[in-house]
Amino acid sequence: MVARSAPPCRAGGRPAPPQCASAGSIASAVVLRLSLAQALLRPLLFYATVGVLLGITIPYILVHISDALKPSAVLGLIGGSYVLALAPPLSAILFAATSGSAMSAWLGGLRLHGQVVALEGLGIPPARYLWSPAWTALAISYLVTVALFAAAMIGGGLLLFDFYRVPGALAKLTSDFVDPPASRVPYLVRAGWLVVSYAFAVASIVVSKGSEPKEKSEEVTSAMTKAVMRATLFVVFMELVTVAVLYRYTGRGG
Amino acid sequence: MRKAATAAGIWGAAGLFAALPIALGSLPRPIDLEINMLSPRPSQVLESTGAPDLPAKVSPRRFARRIESIHFPSERAAGIGLHTRRIVYGERWEKEVTVPSLIGPFISEGTYACSLAARLGAGLFDTAKAGAGLKAALHKKLGEAFPRTVHAEGVSISFPELRETDLTLKLGHGVIDVAISIVLADGTRLQAGFPARLLARDGTPALERAGEVNPAWTGPTKAQAVRAGAQKGAELGGGLGALAGYILGGPAGSSLGGGIGADLGSQMGAGEANRFAEQRAKIELTSQVDAALADLSLGLKALREPLSPDPERPRDSIRLKLATNPTVSPSEITLPLCVAVAVGEPKIDAAVPGPARVLPPAPLAFDTPAGGASAEIIADANGLNQALYFAWQSGLFRKLGRSGLVVNALPEKIRSLAFDVTGFDPGLPPTMTDGSLGSPGVPIVFGDVGLGAWDRRRVAGHGAAMIDLHQNGDSLDFLATLRRVTVSCSEPRPGGIMRFSPCLSDLLPAAREAIEAAPLQQSLPGGAILAMLPREPFKGLGVEWSALRASLRGGPPKLHIQVNARTTPLP
């Protein structure tokens, strides 16, 4: 990965050697790779497992809401709506707690041990070659995570739907995404917007807290905790606000 | 640099937050499935099966190929037709819109449709048993004519009061053999027998003599008439004899001639008086019998009068008339009937001219032999549709469907739906079809049954009820299984457009399964229905009803009601 327009390193006002630009690019690439490994690859199985289990549990609870309706009728009624509604916030909170904590701890550690100062000393702006690739990795990781999480929830739902012999289970579970009626499109729009927002917000919060100056180790853990809390609060707040906006819209138009 | 980055971040965040409402606001009005029809009402009324549908536009056009079109019970048959368009999204969202149509030809109000037949069993005319009331009615009618005095040819015959009347009716092939015997207060007895025919005259049954009345009478009144005649003859004979004797033999001859003449005159007078008495009796009895028959007509003259079932709606009327002459056979009298219904204002919908004629006119026949002293009635689908139309147009169905009794009886879960359930208000008359739908029972199709309001939209249900009626001892078990239930919403739009859209689509598949699996059952005690029948259906004649039996058969639909009857005298 080469930074095409990487500025030359600067140290003490003297022009930096040409190798600084390529060093920054290499650092950026390394940070990106390391961040992706931490934020995405390592917890991937964990996210998938949680997604499958929740994909079974949530509809299983809903099936027993009423004895008056057969389970297959309830499942046919709800389809995959719970995936569309819950995958973004659950995955965002889970991501913030898992990948976000890991990245925040890593960035905080770099700060604590002076590696960021060293980068600055080398004339490599940390914002461009550390925070930026870390942010990008987090955003990409979350987007992949939410897709994987939703797919895992659908997979879990499929197991339950098959257990209750619901015909057309896969089609019903994916109908919100693949073939929604016009009246359900706003829900899909909201979910898409939330995914983008959460990617932006979680990455920003984690990098922001992780990159703060730290002098003690407990400041690292404190930053981790704060990142998770802020990300979580952001998620639940946005859920509420966007639901209100959505229902106001659908109430007017539908 | 830092400030620029911060400003960029703030603008970016603001843009992101604004993106959602902008994105939602820019979406077009969501149309899952919609029909916009040029109509002021949420249904169609088409004059005939060949009439074209009202102009309508189905949306969304891009899914036109996926929209399924379903006609129930058939594409073009008289009666209510339900045209449902359906599209399924993701094998999950069933969006349906149903447009109900009432298709003619129609039996206009006031027009007769020959859709009923009545049958009276021979046992009803057994005046010793179930027909005793007929004898009493005849006695009452004849009693009005006695006592009476008849003057003729200088002779007066005084008939005293009527003491007894005996009547025998025997059904034959095309005739009724009538035998009447009356006994006057002084013991005078008149007996006569004659055949009678039952005809249709101005649509009502008329009982007419088909032969001579040849009475035979004996008793004091007749003896008195003969004596009077003999005396008259003697007076005349004596006068004539005296004149002849005087002419022949002077005063002596007059005296002799007078005596002989009186004897001769008396004998001649008695003979003449006897003949005269027989003749007068025949004339008198014939005229009284004719008057009694005309008045009685088996009590069916009341058919001429219109029936208004609801005292609060006197302008609603049901009229009956005979289609053709009744058929008389040894076991029964069959009366083919025509019915005309008319509903006064206020009507539910004046644009509906009458019930649909689902069957071509055809004579109705009873499938089973007559049962003794019973009255039976059968009605075909046209007749039943007239009854349904009458009940609908007069507001009876609306009144029942919106009554607190019905609304409060709805399950709580139904009343908790996302719209205000106000009851059941049919916008079109339920219609019995002429065929079967593959399920047991007789189908009645209902369309545009208003269930309530949802925002600005009217929620209406459509479907069919398979009706089954079984005898269960003294009760009638009534079973209605709902089939093909659909629900749609409608709202009027500018430009005379009626917009139909899906509603309750999410609940309907599950609810439909539950509704169709649980038929409505009701047991109607026969006694309660019998109590509603009139006790004095015919003038001067009381009737006791018992043993109600009813059945509803399909292929084509026919309702058969049979009830035992016994005529009783009225004070």
Interface residues (C-beta under 8 A of the other chain):
Chain A: A68 L69 K70 A73 V74 G76 L77 G79 P167 G168 A171 K172 T174 S175 D176 V178 D179 P180 P181 A182 S183 R184 V185 P186 V189 R190 W193 V196 S197 F200 T242 V245 L246 Y249 G253 G254
Chain B: A13 L16 F17 A19 L20 P21 A23 L24 G25 L27 P28 R29 P30 I31 D32 P60 Y89 G90 E91 R92 W93 K95 K413 D506 L507 P509 A510 E513 A514
